[in-house]
Amino acid sequence: MVSQRKTAVDALLSVGENYGYSNIVLANIFAKNNIKDTDKPFITALFYGVLDRKITLDYAISQFVKKPLSKIAPITVTALRIAAYQIMFMDKVPNSAAVNESVNIVKNSKEKYNTAFVNAVLRNFIRRGVTLPEDKSVKSLSVKYSCPEWIIESLLSDYGIEKALSVLEYYLTVPDITVRVNNTLISDEEFIEALNKNGIKAISCDILHAVTICEGIDIKNLDLYKKGYFHVQDLPSQISVSKLNVKPEYRVLDMCASPGGKSFTAAESAVNKAKIVSCDFYENRVKLIRDGAERLRLKNIECIVCDSREFNSLLGTFDAVICDVPCSGLGVIRRKPEIKYKTDLDFDELKITQTAILNNALKYLKPGGRLLYSTCTLRRAENDCIVRDCLDKNSGYELEYEHTFFPDTDNTDGFYCAVIKSR
């Protein structure tokens, strides 16, 4: 039987080695090892905790290690990280258990030659304690909030010190799960009642058909999910689609649709009557949309493979266009902390892609039609700067709505949206 901590180590190694998405990696590890439901919360907390706090943990561990952590074997350094996380941030876990389990993980691995080393580092870690920097230099903030310096510099440049610190604080909190109720199959009240009957606490949001689930659960194992009664979608995403006011007679184009959340919300808003064309660049991603629409029993969604940077006259024109472009994802760090460990160089080409998609999207709009441009990042260079540059270079369009959602003030993912109307 694989221990909880060994499972967390395996998951963390898989993220690091294969550059996997954290949620997919963890789900695969759970399935592969047939992990009991009672063990999942601790493993999940440890896995995401280490991903969240990796920079802080490495700073702390480095005080007791002479060589760079990059030179330490992968299982060994990961075992050190999970022990350090438990010691520093999990008050209910005895230090002795944190140390002994990490020592045993290394002892029973191909890196067993490091057993004494791990034991010595962790004993010193506990005995001497850790001191973190307190000043507000970018380097110190990086350690305190476990966030790369380039992201901190971006937040400081765009929003100033006070807002940046507030956002950084919230990056380390656990987000709620918000879902969109499929109103073509069930009412909000019936859905919440069904959750409550299953012992799951849920509350309505201010926006129609949005419901917050107030505890961590395995969404895809819920019978309500399998029946197509909802899909997972954070509140800003739902609000942004509502600004298009999709009507049953509309034709709607979703240009970068996978996994399909905005297409589904648009289809449900029009009570399964509007014509939705959902596009993505890769067939496997289009299949995700198709499968989701089938689960939700939405029959008005046509899924096609399409390059959203290039105009396709065969598609025709649309009353509404959804343009949820590829982005750096810095608004969803709470859900996908692995994003923090990319570099700004990984996102160099994004502005070119975003601009190309937005400019192309305008060509599909009917007169009087509306276009939604959105991202799940807080970088202004990918948000309002793109929109304003586009409007400056294209006549006949006006900005009708614009909003940036922040995790610290809106208790949502970081998200930007703008609605452009064709005159």
PyMOL commands that set and color helices and strands:
alter all, ss='L'
color gray80, all
select helices_A, chain A and resi 4-18+22-33+40-62+69-71+74-89+95-107+112-128+138-145+149-171+188-197+219-221+223-226+235-242+261-269+283-295+313-315+337-341+344-347+350-362+380-382+384-393+407-410
alter helices_A, ss='H'
color red, helices_A
select strands_A, chain A and resi 177-181+202-204+210-213+230-232+251-254+275-280+301-305+318-324+365-375+397-405+415-422
alter strands_A, ss='S'
color yellow, strands_A
deselect
rebuild
show_as cartoon
